[in-house]
């Protein structure tokens, strides 16, 4: 019998282990580049053949780190969603008759504790980064259709002078205000009771 949660998880994962002899994922080109650079330096050879690839990879590190961190933040959000679903499923598994389930009670508890720890870690990290959110503005920023539409509009008005853009903004503001008033009037008319004469 496994003596720890780690051992239980290891046993659980081993059920789905790949068949022996399955191909191993190839080593990253970046790792191979490290080996090429190290080999060239240790042998006193020219590093020019590695230079182009190296410059491409090591340039603009702060910007690349920002991009990478942004992706990692989103990966954590995806993991959080996965762990929440997994935790819910395990809790349902524990709730029903454990003996008729595919997991033993110790496996259910181990997975439950494992997913809980991941959720807690991610939530603690997110709590430090949380800030007030304007949901409407946020949805507009991540709405792909809206972004594409905005891009088309930007390209359409690209040659417009600053004064021309200001005139367009003023006209759009007037139109938006007019539409808002019309909508408000329609709401008021809809709420007023009809009087039959």
C-alpha positions, 0 to 999 in steps of 0.5 A: 500500500502507498504510504504517502499522497505522492505515492498514491498519485504515482500509482494512479498516474502509472495506470495510464503510463505509455507503452514501453518503447514509445518515442521520446520527445526531441531535445529543444533547439535552445538546449542544443544551442547551449551545447554548441556554444559550450563546445565551440568555446571549450575547443577555441572554435569560431562561435559565428555559426551559433551567433545568429540564433543566439542573437535572436534568442537572447535579444530583448530579454525584458520584453520576452520575459514580460510576454512569457510571464503573461503567458504563464499567468494565463496558463495558471488561470487555465490550470486553476479552472482545470483544478476546480473541475477536477476537485469538484469531480473528486468531491462527487466521487467521494460523495457517492459510494466509494466502493463502486467508484473507479478510485479508492478512498485514499486515491480520492483524498490524495487527488482532492488534497493535491488539487486543493493545494494547487488552487490555494497556491494560485489563489494566493498568488492571484490575491496579490495581483488582484485589483478592481476590474471594470468588467465591461472594459475588460470584456471589450479588451479581450473580445476578438471581434471587437479588436478586429473591428477596432483594427479595421477602423484604425486602418480606415482613419489612419490618414486622418489629421488630428483635427479630423479625428477630433471631429469624428470623436465629437460626432460619435459622442453626440450620436452615442448620447442621442442613442442613449436618450432614445433607449431611455425614452423607449424604456419609459414608454414600455413601463407606462401602463396603457390606458384604454379609452 
